[in-house]
Amino acid sequence: MKNEFVLAFNEVLEEKQLPKEIILSALKSAMESAYRRAVNAPQKQPVEATIDPETGKVTVYAEKEVVESVMLEGTEVVLEEARKVNPEAELGDMVMVESTPADFGRIAAQTARQVIQQRIRDAERSSQMEYFEKQKGEITSGIVQATNVTGTTVSLDLKAEGIMPRKESIPGERFRQRERVRALLLEVNDNPRGPQIILSRAHRNFLRRLLETEVPEIYHGVVEIRAISREPGQRAKVAVAAAQQGIDPVGACVGIRGVRIQAIVRELHDEKIDVIEWNSDPAIYISKAISPARVNGVYLNDNLVGSKTATVVVPEDQLSLAIGRDGQNARLAAKLTGWRIDIKSLPEAAGDAMAKLKSNEEYKVIAEAEAENIPAIEGYLQKKVEGRPLQPEEYDQLARFVDRVERKSAVKRQAEKKPEDLQRAMVMATIPTRAFETGLDELKLDDHITSPLLEAGYVTQGDLALQFKLDPDAILGLQGFGPRYMITIEEALRKANLIEELPKEVETVVETEDAVESQPLQAVESEAAPQEIVAEGEPSTITQEEEVPVDLAKIFEMNPDVLVANAAVEEEDEEGQKKDGGKKKKKKHVEITYDPDRDLTIVKKKHKQGSAGAWNEWEE
């Protein structure tokens, strides 16, 4: 028959749901503390307690000095007793000997009770923290204990409690006591009273985990979730893509007769879910994100990162459907795609295009090309103003007119891109391509950081890293952002290996005036005049209007004493010194041309080669 110790020990194991080793370690520590209090042993004296799990017998060993006669029983032992433990013990040695006091069981039970309880509570809290840290970001279930105005308390595994704040619950959702509920384990914070667990049913990742649970193709990676935008309890949009050919990603998520998506809708309190297919072409992707409305055309303006704008033209009868109630459909589509979406009806878009052609000199060439069509378009718009109906073929002509004007405008903007776009392209080349296909969720940033970034147009890790390298102040200028957020973002990008020093091959080579004077051969470009390479009897000129290949063999044969005309170095002031006495401003040697036939921007840069001080040109 088991003794009382074994029964009590097994009861503690079952109640606390802790490993046997943890309970034994807590009991040993308690026995050691009880021994120190019972005999008033010094803290520096090594003490070790052992417990027999079968009988519950406690044995305490203490380190004592071997002496001829004992003066202090707590720290000294005679030679004969020491040699029973260690036959080779000599006077002055330190030996661990049994020192269990008489009636130690009763003393230990009284003295070590608080220590045992505290150690078990610490072990229980540590076990809870370790368990729920692994569950972070996953769906967990529990029993509702109480509900009030601040939130809902949920009983979880390991006798832990989770809190679901009101803002993290679905609006209009009410829970009854003892009801089982599923939620996303959003945060786990350490607390002296135990782990503070925050649950959420309003987070977009809750919908992501539900899709993984209900759709086997998503769980196994055959179908990927590219983006999610959600307004809890009302509507959500999910963009999915197939990782294998021959798979219908939308059909896999919806299921036969909608059985899969309906299970998720019921879990989310009848929240409407639009599942669309992701597309690498932003225009096609945006047109699908506007669904269920039909779209005539999508026209992009992506000159700047973070302010990408898409003009969506829809039929007149689809305008309210595209915008949605209180702008909800357009708002969710913008969050899903990362583009700022401007929705216009077809007559409105035609009127805006006509106004541009008439009032804006920049559209003069386009206006001349559309001169034959403008009278007819004006007639259609006049009929619309008068309230007269338009025929289907007239609507088709309006749609084709808007499409031609917008596409020509896009080509014109492409040809007039600013020189800063070159720097953007160079920096983009230093960022891995995979980063532009990976969402911000992988950076594991807090939701209050991720949400403003998504709304500002930073959908992928590549978008964020690119803007951080180009102009981090643009991110800092977002509402609610401060230096602490920027430090957090920088650390996350560094962990993902997305920000680092620029490679040497894309660094711009610059020279000061002193360096120019020391070079035997120079080829430095001037902003004010075409570049000239002067040789004996063989002048050669390279300008932005004409590309002339440079014969390097002839350059190396030139006289080292020949100087280059119109060298692009900054002139000093009248006294030959800068006002602050500092170094001269460095000059970048870059030549940019645009080739409309190939639709490419050609970049020429001066790079130093070899010890001879020669320069070469290359195109990017």
ABEGO torsion letter per residue (X at the ends): XBBAAAAAAAAAAAAAGBBAAAAAAAAAAAAAAAAAAAAGBBAABBBBBBBBAAAGBBBBBBBBBBBABBABAAABBBAAAAAAABAABBBGBBBBBBABBBGAAAAAAAAAAAAAAAAAAAAAAAAAAAAAAAABGBBBBBBBABBBAAEBBBBBBGGBBBBBBAAABBBGBBBBBGBBBBBBBABBBBBAAEBBBBBBAABAAAAAAAAAAABAAAAAGABBBABBBBBBGABBBBBBBBABBGBBAAAAAAEBGGAAAAAAAAAAGGBBBBBBBBBABAAAAAAAAAOABBBABBBBBAABBGABBBBBBBBAAAAAAAAEBGGAAAAAAAAAAGBBBBBBBAAAAAAAAAAAAAABAAAAAAAAAAAAAAAAAAAAAAAAAAGBBBBAAAAAAAAAAAAAAAAAAAAAAAAABBAAAAAAAAAAAABBAAAAABBAAAAGBBAAAAAAAAAAGBABAAAAAAAAAABAAAAAABBGBBAAAAAAAAAAAAAAGABBBBBAAABBBBBBAAAAAABABBBBBBAABBBBBBBBGBBBBBBAABBBBBBAAAAAABBAABBBBGBBBBBBBAAGBBAAGBBBBBBBBBBBBBBAAAGBBBBBBBBBBEAAGBBBBBBX
